[in-house]
Amino acid sequence: MKKNNIGYLLREGIRGIFLHGFMSFAAIWVTVACLIIMGTFGLVLFNLNEMIVELEQENPMLAYIDETYSEAEAKSVGSQINKIENVLNAEFVSREEAVEEFVDEQQDESLFDGLDPSTFRDRFVITLIDNSKMRETESAIRDIVGVADVTVHYEISEGFQTVQRILNIASFIIIAVLLVVSMLIISNTVKLAMYDRKEEIAIMKMVGATNGFIRWPFVVEGFVLGILASAIAFFLQWGLYNFLEVQIAAADSLELITIVPFVEVIEIVAAGYALVGFVVGVFGSVLSIRKFLQV
């Protein structure tokens, strides 16, 4: 494509935005609203997943070592546990430490003064990388020589995974619906521009203009609308996220809710918004153009 043609297409695309100023303005801000809702659901899901991962870390496996093993022999078993692919960390807890933890958890500690550590076993507190592979990991740990028993709370882990699946499905449906709505909005905006210019398009077709030459100004218009909406939505989302982060931190005195700083997800959010803006703008325009080119 010649440089002159590129300049013409860009000018015509941008001119179309100003030609339908109100509709373009409305398309941008409705798309911004959809993007912010999509982004908010995505960020909420991301933070909930992070919180669930943290809670899962508080549901570790306990691997009890054979009571006939000395402390040194018991510690050596840890190297075998840590070699298992899904094991993130295996922390050794001696009999004496197990007694102290048990006594500390009781309401009346005096009842357990002098409790013999030999009544407990050395153990490993095991944190997993992926709790969905808990059963396979448990089986691998049980196969290690020196491991007498393994305690696992499957119901807690499966409960967390059920919550994650529900959140993923709900968020996917909502984001997909809003994406389609945004695409239809920009498609209708471009369609209005084409109604105004359908006679011009027919003349251009009759004098030999190609479909591509006619199509590109409208694609540019949709692209600019989509990217502009995504840029505005990104900065508004950034401000909204930081505002909510401060408010939640102020209200959550017990620190029960963990919010990931926006700077840690800024690249993902920016890329996601740019991609959605491109898809909504360009494909929304392409969908609206097709029947007008059949002159």
N, C-alpha and C positions, 0 to 999 in steps of 0.2 A: 504494500500500500504506500502510495506517495506521501511525502511530508505534507503537501498542500491538502490532500484528502484527510489526513489525520487531524490537521488543524480545523478543517471544516466540521468534521464529525464531533470533535470536542466542543467547538463553539455551539453547534446545533443542540448537542446534548445538554449543555449548561443553560442555553437559552430556553429550552423547554421547561426547566425548573422554574425560571422567573416568569415564563409565560403563564404558568398555572400556579402563581405564588401561593394562594391560600391552600390549594390541594396539596402542593408540595410541602408546605409548612405542616399541614395536618398529617400527611403521610410520615414525615420525619418524626413528629412528636408521638404519634400513636406507635410507631415502630420503636422509638426510644422506650416508651412505657412497656411494650412487650419484651424488649431486650432486658430491661431492668428486672422485670418479674422473672424472666428465664434465668438471668444471672443470680438473682436472689435465691431462687430455688436451688440452683446449682451449688452456690456457696453454703447454703444451709445444709444440703446433703453432704457436702465435703466435710464441714465441721462436725456433723453428726457421726460420720464415718470415723473421723479422727477420735472423737470421744468414745465411740464404741471400741475402737482399737485399744485405747487406753484402759477402758474397763475390762477388756478381755485379758490385758496383761495382769489384772488383779485376780484372774481365775486360772492360776497356774496348775500344772500337774505336780504331784508329789511322788517321787520315786524312793521307796524305802529300801535300804540296803540290808543284806543278810546280817542278822544280829551276831553271827560268829566272826564277822570281819572286824579287824582293828580299824582305828580311825584312819590310819595311813592307807590301808587296803580299800577302805570305803571311798576315800578321796580319789583313788586311782580309777574307780569306776566312772567318775565324772568325765574323764577324757574320752571314754567310749560313748557316753551320752551326748557330749558336745559334737561328736562326729556325725550324728544323725542329721540329715539334710534339713529337716524342718525345725530343729532346735535352735532358738536364738541365744539362750543362756541357761546354764544349769548351775545354780548356786548351792554350795554345800552347807548343810546345817547339821552340826554335831549333836550328840545326845544331850550334852549340857545346855546348848543353845535352845534345843527343843523344849527342855524342861522350863527354862526361863520364860520362853514365849508362852507356854501353857499356863504357868503360874500368873503371869502378867494379865492374861485374859480373864482370870477368875475374879469374882466380886470380893471374895474373902480369901486373900492370898495366904493368910496364916494357916489355913486348913491344909496347905500343901507344903509347908516348911519341911525341909529334909527329904523331899521326894527323891528317890534314887534314880539317877539318870539312866541306869541300866534297864529301866522299865520302858524306855523309849529306844527308837532305832535312829541311827544316822540316816540322813535323807538328803535328797536334792530337790530344790524348788525349781521347776523347769518352766521357762517361758518359751512359747512357740512363735514361729514366724507367721504361720497361717493356721488359725484354729479350725478351719474347715477340714484340715487333714489330721485332726486330733486322734481319730481311731487308728489310722495307720501308724502314727507316731507312737501311740501307746503300745501297739503290738511290737514295734521295733525296740522300744525301751525294755519291755518285758523279756525279750530274747537275750538281753545282755546278762552275762554271767555276773552274779553278785546282787542283782536286783531281785528283792524278795516280793515286792508288791508295788502296785501303782494306783494312786487315787486320782480319779478324773471326775469333774462335774460336767457331764455332757449336756444336761438340761439348760445350764446357764449359757454355755457356748452356743447351743442350737437356738436359744431364745434371741441372742444377739444377732445371729445370722438371719433369722426370720425377720427381725426388725429391719435389717439392712436390705433384704430383698424387697420388702414392702415399700421402703423409701425409694429404692431404685426404680421400681415399676411406676410408682405414683409420679415421681419427678420426670421420668422419661415421657409419660403420657402428657403431662402438663406442658413440658418444654416443646414437644412435638406439635401440640395444638397451637401454642403461641407462635411457633415458627411458621406454620401454615397461615395463621391470621396475618402475620407481618408480611408474608409474601403476597397474599391476596390484596392487602392494602396498597402496596407499591404497584402491583399489577394493575389495579384499578386506576391509580393515579396516571400511570403511563398510558392506559387505555383512553382516558379522557383527552390526553394530548393527541392521541392518534385520531380520535373522532374529529377533532378540530382540523386535522391535517389530512383527512382521508382523500380529499380531492387532489391535494398536492401529491400524495403518495401515488394515486392513480395516474397522474400526469407523468411522474418520474418513471413509473413502470412502463408507460407507453413510449417514452423516449429512450428506453433501453437501460435504465438504472437497474443494477442487480439487487437482489433481495438483501445481500450483505450491506450494500451501500445505504439502503433505506433503513435497515435494522439498526446499524451501529449507533446513530445518535440517540435512539431510545434506550439502547443498552447502556450507553454512557450516562444518560439521565438516571436510570434505575441504579446504576453503580454508585453514582455520586450521592443519591438519596440514601442508599443503604450504608455506605461508608460514613457519611456525615452523621447519620443516626447512631451508628455503632460507636463513633468517637464521643458524641455527647453522652450516650448511655454509659460508656466506660468511666468517664470522669464523675458523673453523677453517682454511679455505683461505688466508686472509690470513696467519695465523700460520705455516702450513706453507710457504707460498711464501717468506716472509721468512727462515725458518730455512734452507731449501734454498739461497736466494740467498747467504747468509753462508757456508754450507759449501762451495758451489761456488767462490766467490771466494777462499776460503782454500786450496782444493786446486788451483785453476787458476792456478799461478804464471806461466804463459806467456800468460795472458789470451786463450786460444783460444775460450772460451765467453762469449758476451755475454748477460746476463740483463736484460730490461727491468724497471725498478723497478715494484713493484706499484701505486704511486700513479698511474702512467701508464695503467693499465688498470682501476683500481678502479671507475670508473663503468660500464664495459662489463660487468665481472664481476658487479657488484651488480644491474644491470638484467637480465642473463642469468639469474642465480639467481632473482630475483623472478619473472620470466616463467615459468621452468620450474616453480617452486614453485606458481604459480597454475594453470598448465596441468595439472600432475600432480594437484594437489588437487581442482580443480573438475571436470575431465573424468573423473578417476578415480571421483569420486562419482557423476557423472551416468550413467556406464556401468553402475554397480552398481545404480542405482535403477530402471532402466527396467522390468524384469520384475516388480518388486514393486508397481508402480503399475497393473498389469494385473489388478486384483482384480474 
